[in-house]
Structures are given as structure tokens and as C-alpha cells.
């Protein structure tokens, strides 16, 4: 590489950190273009360490898409670990990209991925390390345009002062539109940053928070959000792609171990099950599936480019993919000589068939078979719209153990609406019942691992109005489970209740939360998703100094007619539908999979034009498509109630 004063010499830094491979770049399949010959430079940031960020499929997709364009380049950056951050700050060296080792503040655009809320303080820390002003209003035309996207940004308000523009929804198409708008502004000798923001606000799915003002009532409840400009859309409708783009296959092969060292292939986007607690299931509608041949070709290419021998077939509910049996069978036949392992991270109890288990028997790792009943009583499962009987779960467990798996991992939540201590005790009873089935099949080798998280009522879900459990309530329920879920073959994992409080504040907050986030970061909060760094007392201090009661966001039941901080963000599902579903939950009334019956959630009419422009069965409502599920009944072990 020719000498360039803007390129950071990292050699002195690397000698003082534990994992230099996180910062060197130069990996197989990295894309490195000529900086001087490319018009527009984009830094893509995942605000956590390399080990986690390199497993993020969204980042890989955008990296691939942008670098396919001749007049733009994308490079990567991640949050440095503490040892590297100390070196950067001590030496006054700005955060840099992996590909060209140039300071992030010299890029035209910085795109930050925010898939979950506990990354917020890391995002501020990343901006600070990059020597970019934290707040949008403080930036000049010399600073990068800072955009953010990801599931957490479906309530963008807590991070609104720090981000110039949010991508609401799916970023594949709109990211390129944002870059093109930036290029057009730059060619016009743009010196008015506000003019760029006004232009971005006209793009479908782009939210520019500085063009909106929040108004509050005397009791602190949000009154309404005002659009301050004709260009500011209200509501901002989430962006979707009508057809999933060609899968990424030329994945970068990391130098150091990462969280998921596998080839991730998204086989389906969206979910039609309608679990009332699940934000992802609501905000990623409608369902779009990839053809089997496209998936097989993508696996073939990715194996060639990377040499990695494990493939993750990803979706919110992989066993609900219409052609899951033909797909797994075809993968087995086509790649049998290459010893490829298949992982299906998301399997639903009611759609796992005997044939699918038989196919997975020779293809997947035997580390464990994971199921997520979420609640242990049928009453609770009806409330959350996951109507699976306990007998269905036990029958599934028998089939799993009989096929050679030793460990079944069961995921539950505590804190669901209307939950009682009896419902919590039922978690231990159900786990013991599953273990008993395993012992009948394989004896003492059988194990059950229970993962118990705490329910958080997320935006854009039917439960968005309900309160969270309090800390004492959560601790009491966890103590009960710790007492009752003990013994040979049983293992219990649980989350820190204080982390639940943090996630609830951040996910349910309004614009006033931004001051709390900034103050907590100033006090030293970062890596909040890491147990060893999470400092609850810093958040308590930030709330105390701000005179804001954190219980306002977590433990207050919100009336149906209250204006919610995210109401001006349209995830495609009507608030009327969410309200109806919430009221249904109070009576234990369930909905079947909406591939079998349309419940008029609002998705299809809102994207009617896109459907007309992209006809076909790829994302059609069951009333206008051919029979949706074509797996023979004798292949199905469990049928939806």
C-alpha cells in the first residue's frame, strides 16, 4: 500500500492488545478498493467487538451490496475491546476501518447497525472514538452523515439526537438510495447539511428525527409528535424488499474465532405465527421465501469461497419454510461428500416433522435440539398465542431423544401478562416431564437445559401497552425456579433482572431517554450486553440526575388510547389489529397461522402497489395463493391446534 498520511499505522497499537486479529483486516474475501478512485466512502459499523459483529448477516449483506457498485466502497469497523480503546485514547488515535485503516471521520457516510437496544452506549462510544460529534446538530458538512438501522430502530426516539437519519425496516434498497442522494447533494457543492437531510426525509422508509418535535402533557405522557417540514413523512412507513436479494456467498473469513463461525443463508424473511410477545414476528412481515435452487446454489458458492463446513439455514421459524423437507433432503444429497453440517436455529414445536428430524439426524450437530415453548401452561400459551399442547411438546421430545440427541434445550419466558406463580412452577414441572421422557428413551444420558428469560413488552406488538414485572417480582420467580429446577440432567440459565430493566427502558422510551443514555455513557456505561461490564448503578445515577422516574417506562400500564413514542413509525401492522389482538389475549383467544387465514393485520393493503409490481406467490396472502402448506399429513408429527 503506498504511503498516505491519512492511513493509521496500527503496528504500535497491535503490540499492546490481546487479539490483534480483530483490527488488522486483510482476511480472505475482504473487499479493498482504491480510495482515491472511488467517489463515495461508507463505513459500516457494528457497535460491539469484531467477534460478534462479524457474525451479523445484515452487515455482510450491506457490505456486499455497496461494494458491487463501481462508484462507492464499504469498509468495516467495530467497537474496540478495552485494551485497544485505551491505546486509541492514550495516543489520540481515531477509530479506523479494517480495510484501509483510515479514520472513520474521513468517510462520507457512517452506517451503524442497531439490532438490539443494549448497543446504544457502545454506539455513542464508537462515535466518540471516531472523533465525530455525538449529536446531529453539532455536525458540520465535514463530518460523515450518520445513519442507523436494525430492529431496535423501529423505536428510534431514544437515539434520535445522535443519528442524522434512520432506516426504518429493510435496508437493501434504501441504503443505495441514501448514498445516491448523498452523491447528488455533494455534486451540487452542497454546503447546507440541512438540505441533505430534507432530501433524505422524502425517501420511503427514512426517518430524519431533527425534522420532528415531540410534545408532552403535564403528566409527562407524550401528547403527539409534530412534523416540522413538508418533507417529513408522517407516519414513516417501514421499507421492505419485495423479493429477497441474491444471498451473500463471498463471506469474509475471520482470522479470530467469532460467535457463529458458519455460512448464514437466509431462507425466509418474516413470520406468520403471530406470537404476541415477538417484535421480530410483527415488524418483519410479510413472509418472503427463497426458492430451494437459489439456496442450494448459494451454499455451493459459499462453500467454495470460504471453506467453512457448517451452514445455518436462517429465518425466524425455519421449520415453517414451505419446502423445508425438500431443502434439507437436497442439501444432504448434494453435499454428502463434503461433510457439510446443517443448523436450523429456529424450529417450532408444531411444525417439526418426523421426516425433518430423520433428515437432520445425519446432517446437524448433536450439541442439542432447541425448542421454545415460551410458557409452560396451555393457559399461558393461549395468552401469548403459542397454542401448543403439553402433550405435543412431550411427543416431540420423545421423537428427538429416540433419534440420538442427548440434550433438549427449552426456552421459556417469565413475566408474561396475567402470569401467576403456578405458571412459573409449571416450567420446572414441564422440564422434569421432558427429562423423564428422555430417560425412558436413552437413560441417564438424557439432559434438559432450560433457558428462562424475562418478557419485555416491545413496541409494535400486541403487548406494547402492558407493564413489565418489577425487580422483586422477577427475582422471586427466578428464586422459585432455582429451587425447583435442580438435579441430575437438569440445567437452568437465567438473565440478570437488571438487564431486563435496561432493555425495557431503552425499547419503550421516548426522546427524553436520550439524555439518560448520554449521561450513562459519560459516567462510563458501555458494553451493556456484557455481564462483566454492565453497571446498573450508572443508569440509576443517570435517571436520578435527570429527575426522570424509570418506572414511568417499565411498570406503568399504558391505556389503549395513549400516544406511544413510536406511533409515528409504521411497521406495517395496523394499531387497530394490535389492539384487537391484545384484547383477544385477555380472554385466551388465539389466532391460527395467518398463512391459513388472513386476519387483516394491514400488511397487504399497505404494500398493495409493491405487490402489483412484483406479482407471484412469493409473499401472497393465503386467500390469493395456491394451498400454502403442502407437507403430507403423515409426515407431520405435530399439527397446529
C-alpha positions in Angstrom: 0.0 0.0 0.0 1.5 3.4 -1.0 2.3 5.8 1.8 -0.6 8.0 2.8 -0.6 10.3 5.9 -4.2 9.6 6.5 -3.6 5.9 6.9 -3.1 5.0 10.5 0.0 3.0 11.5 -1.5 0.3 13.7 1.6 -1.7 14.4 2.4 0.0 17.7 -1.2 -0.5 18.8 -1.3 -4.2 17.9 1.7 -5.0 20.1 -0.3 -3.9 23.1 -3.6 -5.8 22.6 -4.6 -9.4 23.3 -6.3 -10.1 19.9 -4.7 -8.2 17.1 -6.7 -10.1 14.5 -9.7 -8.0 15.5 -8.1 -4.9 14.0 -5.8 -5.9 11.1 -8.3 -6.6 8.3 -6.8 -8.4 5.3 -9.0 -11.5 5.7 -9.9 -13.8 2.9 -12.7 -12.3 0.7 -12.2 -8.8 2.2 -13.0 -6.1 -0.5 -10.5 -3.4 -0.8 -11.0 -0.7 -3.4 -8.8 2.2 -4.5 -9.8 5.0 -2.1 -8.7 7.8 -4.4 -10.5 6.4 -7.4 -13.9 5.9 -5.7 -16.3 8.7 -5.3 -18.1 7.8 -2.1 -16.7 6.1 1.0 -19.1 4.3 3.5 -18.0 2.9 6.9 -20.3 0.2 8.2 -20.1 -0.1 11.9 -21.3 -2.8 14.3 -21.0 -1.3 17.8 -19.7 -4.4 19.5 -16.5 -6.3 19.2 -15.3 -8.0 15.9 -16.1 -11.4 17.3 -19.8 -10.6 17.4 -20.1 -8.1 14.5 -18.6 -10.5 12.0 -21.5 -12.9 12.7 -24.1 -10.2 11.8 -25.7 -11.1 8.5 -27.1 -7.6 8.0 -23.7 -6.1 8.0 -22.4 -8.7 5.5 -25.4 -8.0 3.2 -24.8 -4.2 3.1 -21.0 -4.7 2.7 -21.6 -7.0 -0.3 -24.3 -4.7 -1.9 -22.4 -1.5 -1.7 -19.1 -3.0 -2.9 -20.9 -4.3 -6.0 -21.3 -0.6 -7.1 -18.4 0.9 -9.0 -18.6 4.4 -7.6 -18.8 3.5 -3.9 -16.9 1.4 -1.4 -17.8 0.0 2.0 -15.3 -0.8 4.8 -15.9 -2.2 8.3 -15.4 -1.0 11.8 -16.3 -2.4 15.2 -16.2 -1.4 18.8 -12.6 -2.0 20.1 -12.1 -4.0 23.2 -10.9 -2.2 26.3 -7.2 -2.7 25.6 -7.4 -1.2 22.2 -9.7 1.6 23.3 -7.1 2.5 25.9 -4.4 2.7 23.2 -6.6 4.8 20.9 -7.4 7.3 23.7 -3.9 7.5 25.2 -2.3 8.1 21.8 -5.2 10.3 20.5 -5.7 7.9 17.5 -9.2 8.0 15.9 -11.1 4.8 15.3 -10.2 3.4 11.9 -11.6 1.0 9.3 -10.2 -2.5 8.8 -9.8 -2.4 5.1 -7.8 0.8 4.5 -7.0 1.8 8.2 -8.3 5.3 7.5 -10.1 7.3 10.3 -13.8 6.8 10.3 -14.4 10.5 10.4 -12.8 10.8 7.0 -15.6 8.7 5.4 -18.6 10.3 3.8 -21.2 8.1 5.5 -21.2 6.1 8.7 -23.8 3.4 8.9 -24.4 1.9 12.3 -26.2 -1.3 12.9 -28.5 -1.4 15.9 -30.2 -4.8 16.1 -30.8 -4.5 19.9 -31.0 -1.7 22.4 -28.1 -2.7 24.7 -25.8 -1.4 21.9 -26.8 2.2 22.4 -24.0 3.3 24.7 -21.5 1.4 22.5 -22.8 3.4 19.6 -22.0 6.7 21.4 -18.6 5.4 22.4 -17.9 4.4 18.8 -18.8 7.9 17.6 -16.6 9.5 20.3 -13.7 7.2 19.4 -14.2 8.1 15.7 -13.9 11.8 16.8 -17.4 12.5 15.3 -19.7 14.9 17.3 -22.2 12.9 19.3 -25.3 14.9 18.3 -26.5 15.5 14.9 -27.0 19.3 15.5 -23.3 19.6 16.3 -22.0 18.1 13.0 -20.8 20.1 10.0 -20.5 19.3 6.4 -17.0 18.0 7.2 -18.5 15.2 9.3 -19.9 12.0 8.0 -23.6 11.5 7.5 -24.6 9.2 10.4 -27.4 6.8 9.6 -28.6 3.8 11.7 -30.8 0.8 11.0 -31.8 -2.5 12.6 -34.7 -3.9 14.6 -34.1 -1.6 17.6 -34.7 1.4 15.4 -38.4 0.6 15.0 -38.5 2.9 18.1 -35.8 5.4 17.1 -36.7 8.0 19.7 -34.2 7.2 22.4 -31.3 7.6 19.9 -32.9 10.4 17.9 -30.4 13.2 18.8 -27.4 11.2 17.8 -28.5 9.9 14.4 -28.9 12.0 11.3 -31.3 9.6 9.6 -32.7 6.2 10.5 -33.5 3.4 8.0 -36.9 2.0 9.2 -37.2 -1.6 8.0 -35.1 -3.4 5.4 -32.1 -1.7 4.2 -31.0 -3.4 0.9 -32.7 -1.0 -1.5 -32.9 2.2 0.6 -29.2 2.1 1.6 -28.2 2.6 -2.0 -30.9 5.4 -2.4 -29.4 7.2 0.6 -25.9 7.0 -0.9 -27.2 8.3 -4.3 -29.0 11.2 -2.6 -25.7 12.0 -0.8 -23.8 11.9 -4.1 -26.2 14.2 -5.8 -26.0 16.7 -2.9 -22.2 16.5 -2.9 -22.1 17.2 -6.7 -24.1 20.4 -6.1 -21.3 21.7 -4.0 -23.6 21.1 -1.0 -22.7 23.2 1.9 -26.1 23.0 3.6 -26.3 19.9 5.6 -30.0 20.6 6.3 -30.8 20.4 2.6 -29.4 16.9 2.5 -31.5 15.8 5.5 -34.6 17.3 3.9 -33.9 15.3 0.7 -33.3 12.1 2.7 -36.6 12.6 4.5 -38.5 12.2 1.3 -37.2 8.6 0.8 -39.5 5.8 1.6 -38.5 4.3 5.0 -36.1 7.1 6.1 -36.8 8.9 9.3 -34.9 12.2 10.0 -35.5 12.9 13.7 -34.4 16.5 13.6 -37.5 17.2 11.4 -39.9 16.2 14.1 -40.8 17.6 17.6 -42.2 15.7 20.5 -44.9 17.4 22.6 -45.7 16.2 26.2 -48.7 16.6 28.5 -48.3 18.0 32.0 -48.1 14.5 33.5 -45.2 13.6 31.2 -47.1 11.4 28.8 -46.5 12.0 25.1 -49.1 14.2 23.5 -48.0 14.0 19.9 -45.1 14.1 17.5 -45.2 17.1 15.1 -43.6 17.1 11.7 -41.7 20.3 11.3 -41.3 20.2 7.5 -43.5 19.3 4.5 -40.7 16.8 3.5 -41.1 14.9 6.8 -43.4 11.9 6.3 -45.9 11.0 9.0 -46.1 8.2 9.6 -42.9 6.8 8.3 -43.7 3.5 6.7 -41.1 0.8 7.1 -39.2 -0.2 4.0 -39.3 -3.7 2.6 -37.9 -5.5 -0.4 -40.5 -7.4 -2.4 -38.1 -10.2 -3.2 -35.0 -11.2 -1.2 -31.9 -10.2 -3.0 -29.3 -12.8 -4.1 -27.7 -14.3 -1.0 -24.3 -13.2 0.1 -21.8 -16.1 -0.6 -18.4 -14.5 -0.6 -18.3 -14.1 3.2 -15.2 -12.7 4.8 -13.3 -15.5 6.6 -12.1 -14.1 10.0 -8.7 -14.6 11.5 -10.0 -15.0 15.0 -12.8 -17.1 16.4 -16.2 -15.5 16.1 -19.6 -16.2 17.7 -21.1 -18.1 14.8 -18.5 -19.5 12.5 -20.9 -20.8 9.9 -22.3 -19.8 6.5 -25.5 -18.0 7.1 -28.2 -18.3 4.4 -31.5 -16.6 5.0 -34.1 -19.0 3.6 -37.2 -16.9 4.6 -37.9 -13.5 6.0 -40.9 -12.7 8.1 -43.2 -14.9 10.2 -46.9 -15.6 10.2 -47.4 -17.3 13.6 -48.4 -14.1 15.4 -46.8 -14.7 18.8 -47.9 -11.7 20.8 -44.6 -11.1 22.6 -42.4 -11.3 19.5 -41.4 -8.0 18.0 -39.4 -9.6 15.1 -42.5 -11.6 14.0 -44.6 -8.4 13.8 -42.1 -6.0 12.2 -40.7 -8.3 9.5 -44.0 -9.2 7.9 -44.8 -10.2 5.2 -43.3 -13.6 4.6 -40.9 -13.9 1.6 -39.2 -17.2 0.8 -36.2 -18.1 -1.3 -36.5 -20.8 -3.9 -34.8 -24.1 -3.0 -32.5 -24.0 -6.0 -31.3 -20.4 -5.1 -30.4 -21.6 -1.6 -28.6 -24.7 -2.9 -26.6 -22.6 -5.3 -25.7 -20.1 -2.6 -24.5 -22.9 -0.3 -22.3 -24.2 -3.2 -20.8 -20.9 -3.9 -20.2 -20.1 -0.2 -18.5 -23.4 0.5 -16.2 -22.7 -2.4 -15.4 -19.1 -1.3 -15.0 -19.8 2.4 -14.2 -23.5 3.1 -16.5 -23.3 6.2 -18.3 -26.6 6.6 -21.4 -25.6 8.6 -24.4 -23.9 7.1 -27.1 -22.1 9.1 -30.4 -22.0 7.3 -31.8 -18.9 8.9 -35.2 -17.5 9.5 -37.5 -16.6 12.4 -39.1 -20.1 12.1 -37.0 -22.3 9.8 -39.4 -25.3 10.0 -42.2 -23.1 8.7 -40.3 -22.7 5.4 -42.8 -24.2 2.9 -40.1 -26.5 1.3 -38.1 -27.3 4.3 -38.2 -31.0 3.8 -37.1 -30.9 0.1 -34.5 -28.4 1.0 -32.8 -30.4 3.8 -33.1 -33.5 1.7 -31.5 -31.8 -1.3 -28.7 -30.4 0.8 -28.0 -33.9 2.2 -27.9 -35.4 -1.3 -25.9 -32.6 -3.0 -23.2 -32.1 -0.3 -23.0 -35.5 1.3 -19.4 -36.0 0.2 -18.3 -32.6 1.6 -19.4 -33.4 5.2 -21.5 -30.3 5.5 -23.3 -29.8 8.7 -26.7 -28.1 8.7 -28.1 -26.0 11.6 -31.7 -24.8 11.8 -31.6 -22.4 14.7 -35.3 -21.7 14.9 -37.6 -24.7 15.0 -41.3 -24.6 16.1 -42.8 -27.4 18.0 -45.9 -27.5 15.9 -44.1 -27.7 12.6 -41.3 -30.2 13.4 -42.0 -33.4 11.5 -40.7 -36.9 12.0 -39.2 -36.7 8.5 -37.4 -33.5 9.2 -35.9 -35.0 12.3 -34.7 -38.0 10.4 -33.1 -35.8 7.8 -31.4 -33.7 10.4 -30.2 -36.8 12.2 -27.3 -37.2 9.8 -26.8 -33.5 8.9 -26.8 -31.4 12.1 -24.5 -31.1 15.1 -25.7 -33.2 18.1 -24.9 -30.5 20.6 -28.6 -30.2 21.4 -32.0 -29.8 19.9 -33.7 -26.5 20.8 -37.4 -25.8 21.2 -39.1 -22.7 22.5 -42.5 -23.3 24.2 -42.1 -19.9 25.9 -44.6 -20.8 28.6 -45.3 -24.0 30.5 -49.0 -24.0 30.8 -51.6 -24.2 28.0 -53.4 -21.2 29.5 -50.3 -19.0 29.2 -49.5 -20.3 25.7 -53.0 -19.2 24.6 -52.5 -15.8 26.1 -49.3 -15.3 24.1 -50.7 -17.0 21.0 -48.5 -20.0 21.0 -51.2 -22.7 21.3 -49.1 -25.9 21.6 -50.3 -28.6 24.0 -48.0 -30.0 26.6 -48.6 -33.5 25.1 -47.4 -32.1 21.7 -44.2 -31.0 23.4 -43.7 -34.3 25.2 -44.3 -36.3 22.0 -41.7 -34.1 20.2 -39.3 -34.7 23.0 -39.7 -38.5 22.6 -39.0 -38.3 18.9 -35.9 -36.2 19.5 -34.4 -38.4 22.1 -35.2 -41.5 20.1 -33.1 -40.2 17.2 -29.9 -39.8 19.2 -30.0 -36.3 20.6 -29.0 -36.3 24.3 -29.9 -32.7 25.2 -33.1 -30.8 24.6 -32.8 -27.0 25.2 -36.1 -25.4 26.2 -36.6 -21.7 26.1 -39.2 -20.0 28.4 -40.1 -16.5 29.4 -41.3 -15.4 32.8 -43.3 -12.2 33.3 -45.9 -12.8 30.6 -49.2 -10.8 31.1 -51.5 -12.5 33.7 -48.8 -14.9 34.8 -49.1 -16.5 38.2 -46.6 -18.3 40.4 -48.3 -21.5 39.4 -47.4 -20.8 35.8 -43.8 -20.3 36.8 -43.8 -23.6 38.8 -45.1 -25.3 35.7 -41.8 -24.5 33.9 -40.0 -26.8 36.4 -42.7 -29.5 36.1 -42.6 -29.5 32.3 -38.8 -29.6 32.2 -38.9 -32.6 34.5 -41.6 -34.3 32.4 -39.4 -33.8 29.3 -36.4 -35.3 31.1 -38.5 -38.2 32.2 -39.3 -39.0 28.6 -35.6 -38.8 27.7 -34.7 -41.2 30.5 -37.2 -43.7 29.1 -35.5 -43.5 25.7 -31.8 -43.2 26.5 -31.4 -43.5 30.2 -29.1 -41.2 32.2 -27.6 -39.7 29.1 -30.8 -37.5 28.7 -30.5 -33.9 29.7 -32.7 -30.8 29.7 -31.3 -27.3 29.7 -33.9 -24.6 30.5 -33.2 -21.1 29.4 -35.5 -18.6 31.1 -35.5 -15.0 30.0 -37.9 -12.2 31.2 -40.6 -10.9 29.0 -40.3 -7.2 27.8 -43.4 -5.7 26.2 -41.8 -4.4 22.9 -43.1 -1.7 20.5 -45.3 -2.7 17.6 -46.6 -5.8 19.4 -50.0 -6.6 20.9 -48.4 -6.4 24.3 -46.9 -2.9 23.9 -49.4 -1.5 26.4 -48.7 -3.9 29.3 -46.2 -3.2 32.2 -43.0 -5.2 32.9 -42.6 -7.2 36.1 -40.8 -5.4 38.8 -37.3 -6.4 40.0 -38.7 -8.1 43.2 -41.3 -10.0 41.1 -38.6 -11.2 38.7 -36.2 -12.2 41.5 -38.9 -14.1 43.3 -39.8 -16.1 40.2 -36.1 -16.8 39.4 -35.6 -18.0 43.0 -38.5 -20.4 42.7 -37.1 -21.9 39.5 -33.6 -22.1 41.0 -35.0 -24.1 43.9 -37.2 -26.4 41.8 -35.1 -26.9 38.7 -32.2 -28.9 40.2 -30.9 -32.4 40.0 -29.1 -34.7 37.6 -29.8 -34.0 33.9 -31.3 -30.5 34.6 -29.6 -27.2 34.0 -31.1 -23.7 34.4 -29.9 -20.5 32.8 -31.5 -17.1 33.5 -30.8 -13.5 32.7 -29.9 -10.6 35.0 -33.2 -8.9 36.0 -31.4 -5.5 36.0 -30.5 -6.1 32.3 -34.3 -6.6 31.7 -35.0 -3.2 33.2 -32.4 -1.6 31.0 -33.8 -3.2 27.8 -37.3 -2.1 28.8 -36.3 1.5 29.4 -34.4 1.7 26.1 -37.0 -0.1 24.0 -40.1 1.6 25.4 -38.6 5.1 25.9 -39.3 8.4 24.2 -36.9 11.2 23.3 -36.2 12.1 26.9 -34.3 8.7 27.2 -31.6 10.1 25.0 -30.3 12.3 27.9 -30.3 9.2 30.1 -28.3 7.3 27.5 -25.8 10.1 27.0 -25.3 10.6 30.8 -24.9 6.9 31.5 -22.3 6.8 28.8 -20.5 9.8 30.2 -20.5 8.0 33.6 -18.8 5.0 32.0 -21.6 2.8 30.7 -20.7 0.7 27.7 -20.8 -3.0 26.6 -24.1 -3.2 28.5 -24.8 -6.6 26.9 -21.7 -8.0 28.6 -22.3 -9.2 32.2 -18.8 -8.2 33.2 -19.2 -4.6 32.1 -22.9 -4.0 32.8 -23.1 -1.3 35.5 -26.7 -0.9 36.6 -25.8 1.8 39.2 -24.6 4.1 36.4 -28.1 4.0 34.8 -29.7 4.6 38.2 -27.5 7.6 38.7 -28.3 9.0 35.2 -32.0 8.7 36.0 -31.6 10.3 39.4 -29.7 13.3 37.9 -32.3 13.8 35.2 -35.2 13.7 37.7 -37.0 11.1 35.5 -38.6 8.1 37.1 -37.6 5.0 35.3 -40.8 3.2 36.4 -42.6 5.6 34.0 -41.2 3.5 31.1 -41.3 0.0 32.7 -44.0 -0.6 35.2 -46.8 1.7 34.1 -49.7 0.1 32.2 -50.5 2.3 29.2 -54.1 3.0 28.2 -55.1 1.8 24.7 -55.7 5.4 23.6 -52.3 6.7 24.8 -50.0 8.1 22.1 -46.9 5.9 22.2 -43.4 7.2 21.4 -43.2 5.0 18.3 -46.8 5.7 16.9 -45.4 7.9 14.1 -43.3 4.9 12.9 -45.4 2.5 10.8 -44.2 -1.1 10.9 -47.0 -2.1 8.5 -49.2 -3.8 11.1 -52.2 -1.7 12.0 -52.5 -0.4 15.5 -56.2 -1.5 15.3 -55.1 -5.1 14.7 -52.6 -4.9 17.6 -55.3 -3.5 19.9 -57.7 -6.3 18.9 -55.1 -9.0 19.4 -54.2 -7.5 22.9 -57.9 -7.7 23.9 -58.1 -11.3 22.5 -55.2 -12.2 24.7 -57.1 -11.2 27.8 -59.6 -13.9 27.0 -57.1 -16.5 25.9 -58.4 -16.2 22.3 -55.8 -17.4 19.8 -55.2 -16.9 16.1 -54.1 -19.6 13.7 -51.1 -19.1 11.4 -52.1 -16.4 9.0 -50.9 -18.4 6.1 -54.1 -20.4 6.7 -56.4 -17.5 7.3 -55.9 -13.8 6.8 -56.7 -11.7 9.9 -56.3 -8.3 8.1 -53.3 -7.1 10.0 -52.8 -4.4 7.4 -49.6 -5.5 5.7 -51.1 -6.5 2.3 -53.0 -3.3 1.6 -50.2 -1.1 2.8 -47.9 -2.7 0.2 -50.5 -3.2 -2.5 -48.6 -1.2 -5.1 -45.4 -3.2 -4.4 -47.4 -6.5 -4.8 -48.8 -5.4 -8.1 -45.3 -4.5 -9.3 -44.0 -7.9 -8.1 -46.7 -10.5 -8.8 -46.4 -14.1 -7.8 -46.7 -16.4 -4.8 -43.6 -15.3 -3.1 -45.4 -13.3 -0.5 -49.1 -13.7 -1.1 -52.0 -13.8 1.4 -53.5 -17.4 1.7 -56.7 -16.2 0.1 -54.9 -15.4 -3.2 -52.2 -18.0 -3.3 -52.3 -21.7 -4.0 -52.6 -24.0 -1.0 -49.9 -22.7 1.4 -48.7 -25.8 3.1 -48.0 -28.9 1.0 -46.4 -31.3 3.5 -48.3 -34.6 3.7 -50.2 -35.1 7.0 -48.5 -38.4 7.6 -45.2 -36.6 7.6 -46.2 -34.2 10.3 -45.6 -35.1 13.9 -47.3 -32.1 15.4 -50.3 -30.2 13.8 -51.3 -26.8 14.9 -54.3 -27.0 17.3 
